[in-house]
């Protein structure tokens, strides 16, 4: 049976060929551990999708870019933003890259917010030494996008449900409070111990900033977890992220 005719950029993924390659669009980093983590995520997705090519393209800092990866594939493709919230990359950058591609490209929603990823965040917190009763800071990347802020607020609610603790958001860039400011405020409010949950997917500059917060406990990033693979596979299948209030 011939493949389904490919649509114009932005059409539903179901209208692409069933074996259309998948491009994981990751935020770049000069930290090698971060690049290795992203490649490990791609390998896990590839193993779960036999017969489909899975590649990585980067949005910033390093290459290959998403556009270069799409050009090398030379075929209709699905792009999955390996990001925890919508924002400029999702709303502006990737649609522009898709529109400029030589073949039809569908951009899915980002992998987050996704409730399963907060299960991993809690797991990383416990691995780092978090104990019940600690106040918690959720340390996110940060964005000027209101949709990004709503996505992080949803993640805060999910983590609060899992810990039964007060959870406040902090940001490594773009918007206040910084992780250090959030930790200081919790201590001033009477918190004896403060744990910082790193709400980032891979090691990099922002993850390193979390360790400057002064928190008693700082967790590792989410990393190459099965829940990330599941979220990526859902996006490829056309199952979008949680609807934000």
Wavefront OBJ file of the C-alpha trace (Angstrom):
o trace
v 0.000 0.000 0.000
v 1.472 3.423 -0.916
v 2.044 5.921 1.865
v -0.625 8.442 2.685
v -0.101 11.662 0.702
v 1.854 14.141 2.775
v 0.056 17.359 3.760
v 1.267 20.886 4.080
v 3.209 21.883 7.230
v 0.974 22.040 10.272
v -1.442 19.305 9.141
v -2.328 16.507 11.585
v 0.426 13.934 12.100
v -2.011 11.168 11.152
v -1.856 12.433 7.550
v 1.886 11.882 7.260
v 3.320 8.553 6.097
v 3.018 6.050 8.925
v 6.786 5.643 8.994
v 7.586 9.370 8.886
v 10.869 10.120 10.683
v 10.740 11.713 14.115
v 12.920 14.679 15.019
v 13.369 15.396 18.703
v 13.893 19.151 19.031
v 16.042 19.738 22.107
v 17.403 22.879 23.688
v 21.141 22.762 23.098
v 23.879 22.887 25.695
v 27.653 22.912 25.781
v 27.551 20.474 28.711
v 28.432 17.074 27.312
v 26.379 15.230 29.923
v 23.324 17.105 28.677
v 23.967 16.130 25.067
v 24.505 12.516 26.075
v 21.206 12.549 27.954
v 19.300 13.835 24.935
v 20.910 11.252 22.657
v 20.021 8.515 25.154
v 16.397 9.705 25.088
v 16.421 9.517 21.291
v 17.867 6.009 21.377
v 15.151 4.879 23.765
v 12.451 6.354 21.497
v 14.054 4.736 18.454
v 14.007 1.333 20.161
v 10.300 1.793 20.833
v 9.594 2.702 17.191
v 11.280 0.055 15.027
v 11.250 0.950 11.374
v 11.170 4.712 11.928
v 14.158 7.003 11.865
v 14.594 9.072 15.037
v 16.993 11.997 15.013
v 17.883 14.942 17.258
v 17.956 18.588 16.209
v 18.912 21.453 18.506
v 17.185 24.778 19.031
v 20.175 26.723 20.311
v 23.871 26.640 21.262
v 24.934 23.533 19.301
v 24.131 21.737 16.079
v 22.786 20.184 14.067
v 19.842 22.534 14.139
v 16.327 21.241 13.699
v 16.320 22.658 10.176
v 19.578 20.915 9.315
v 18.278 17.630 10.691
v 15.092 17.902 8.621
v 17.112 18.695 5.494
v 19.347 15.651 6.054
v 16.309 13.394 6.419
v 14.869 14.739 3.148
v 11.389 13.414 3.945
v 8.127 14.418 5.637
v 8.696 14.338 9.381
v 7.226 14.799 12.836
v 8.998 17.229 15.184
v 8.561 16.759 18.931
v 9.740 19.667 21.125
v 11.729 18.194 24.010
v 10.567 21.023 26.240
v 8.548 21.118 29.442
v 6.308 24.017 28.472
v 5.109 25.975 25.467
v 6.865 29.228 24.726
v 8.818 31.033 22.018
v 10.478 27.912 20.606
v 7.151 26.067 20.367
v 5.053 29.019 19.212
v 7.478 30.808 16.860
v 10.759 29.024 16.119
v 9.544 25.560 15.222
v 6.545 26.630 13.104
v 8.956 28.806 11.096
v 11.358 25.897 10.633
v 8.483 23.638 9.576
v 7.220 26.180 7.060
v 10.704 26.524 5.525
v 11.309 22.780 5.179
v 11.402 21.178 1.755
v 8.935 18.488 2.863
v 5.782 18.641 5.007
v 6.588 18.824 8.708
v 4.219 18.446 11.640
v 5.194 19.955 15.000
v 3.566 18.296 17.996
v 3.005 19.833 21.395
v 5.957 19.812 23.810
v 6.522 16.821 26.066
v 5.450 18.871 29.067
v 3.488 19.564 31.024
v 2.860 15.869 31.598
v 1.853 14.446 34.954
v 4.083 11.407 34.531
v 7.157 13.608 34.485
v 6.355 14.815 38.005
v 6.597 11.209 39.151
v 10.203 11.328 37.948
v 10.776 14.703 39.613
v 9.674 13.246 42.947
v 11.860 10.195 42.369
v 14.886 12.433 41.768
v 14.052 14.415 44.913
v 13.963 11.272 47.024
v 17.244 10.109 45.500
v 18.812 13.438 46.498
v 17.709 13.155 50.140
v 14.322 14.866 50.258
v 12.262 13.986 53.327
v 8.595 14.598 54.039
v 8.191 17.962 55.700
v 10.754 19.762 53.560
v 9.529 22.857 51.768
v 9.983 22.463 48.015
v 11.069 24.761 45.205
v 10.353 23.644 41.657
v 13.243 25.040 39.636
v 12.233 25.599 36.013
v 14.017 27.158 33.040
v 11.772 30.209 32.803
v 10.123 32.064 29.938
v 8.310 35.335 29.312
v 5.415 33.364 27.786
v 2.197 33.332 29.869
v 1.502 29.828 28.557
v 4.846 28.691 29.894
v 4.017 30.145 33.297
v 0.692 28.294 33.329
v 2.455 25.045 32.433
v 4.901 25.477 35.302
v 2.036 26.309 37.660
v 0.407 23.022 36.671
v 3.649 21.184 37.436
v 3.765 22.895 40.841
v 0.256 21.637 41.613
v 1.142 18.095 40.595
v 4.285 18.076 42.726
v 2.395 19.516 45.705
v -0.105 16.673 45.395
v 2.726 14.156 45.458
v 4.662 15.636 48.358
v 1.910 17.142 50.497
v 4.313 20.071 50.885
v 4.290 23.734 50.030
v 5.777 23.999 46.547
v 6.770 27.268 44.917
v 8.109 27.894 41.424
v 11.466 29.488 40.664
v 13.147 30.230 37.366
v 16.704 30.119 36.085
v 15.961 32.893 33.565
v 13.438 35.412 32.258
v 11.120 35.764 35.260
v 11.398 35.998 39.064
v 11.913 34.578 41.541
v 15.316 33.003 41.027
v 15.945 29.689 42.795
v 18.024 31.484 45.433
v 15.264 34.031 46.039
v 12.651 31.307 46.401
v 14.791 29.390 48.897
v 15.439 32.543 50.911
v 11.723 33.374 51.073
v 10.820 29.896 52.285
v 13.466 30.054 54.996
v 12.216 33.491 56.047
v 8.742 31.994 56.290
v 9.944 29.369 58.761
v 11.000 26.432 56.609
v 13.665 24.407 58.424
v 14.771 22.543 55.314
v 14.253 23.407 51.673
v 14.538 20.955 48.793
v 14.921 22.151 45.219
v 13.349 19.936 42.552
v 15.158 20.481 39.273
v 12.406 20.727 36.681
v 14.665 20.360 33.663
v 15.130 17.470 31.302
v 18.913 17.282 31.063
v 22.112 18.621 32.627
v 23.251 22.028 31.430
v 23.792 25.619 32.479
v 20.336 26.020 34.039
v 20.685 22.793 35.998
v 24.020 23.997 37.354
v 22.359 27.220 38.540
v 20.027 25.211 40.757
v 23.005 24.233 42.897
v 23.655 27.931 43.660
v 20.246 28.291 45.318
v 21.365 27.468 48.859
v 18.796 24.667 49.167
v 19.548 21.797 51.524
v 18.742 19.286 48.798
v 18.990 19.748 45.021
v 17.761 16.971 42.762
v 19.146 15.894 39.428
v 17.287 16.722 36.208
v 14.572 14.378 34.975
v 17.001 12.682 32.594
v 16.573 9.633 30.406
v 13.544 8.170 32.152
v 10.922 5.819 30.688
v 8.250 8.425 31.427
v 9.957 10.831 29.005
v 9.899 8.189 26.300
v 6.200 7.587 26.958
v 5.440 11.308 26.652
v 7.353 11.571 23.372
v 5.577 8.527 21.947
v 2.221 10.034 22.914
v 3.045 13.266 21.107
v 4.023 11.334 17.978
v 0.752 9.398 18.205
v -1.140 12.683 18.305
v -1.910 12.696 22.018
v -1.286 16.267 23.129
v -0.071 17.672 26.442
v -2.440 18.546 29.246
v -4.890 21.359 28.516
v -3.868 24.371 30.576
v -6.387 26.449 32.514
l 1 2 3 4 5 6 7 8 9 10 11 12 13 14 15 16 17 18 19 20 21 22 23 24 25 26 27 28 29 30 31 32 33 34 35 36 37 38 39 40 41 42 43 44 45 46 47 48 49 50 51 52 53 54 55 56 57 58 59 60 61 62 63 64 65 66 67 68 69 70 71 72 73 74 75 76 77 78 79 80 81 82 83 84 85 86 87 88 89 90 91 92 93 94 95 96 97 98 99 100 101 102 103 104 105 106 107 108 109 110 111 112 113 114 115 116 117 118 119 120 121 122 123 124 125 126 127 128 129 130 131 132 133 134 135 136 137 138 139 140 141 142 143 144 145 146 147 148 149 150 151 152 153 154 155 156 157 158 159 160 161 162 163 164 165 166 167 168 169 170 171 172 173 174 175 176 177 178 179 180 181 182 183 184 185 186 187 188 189 190 191 192 193 194 195 196 197 198 199 200 201 202 203 204 205 206 207 208 209 210 211 212 213 214 215 216 217 218 219 220 221 222 223 224 225 226 227 228 229 230 231 232 233 234 235 236 237 238 239 240 241 242 243 244 245
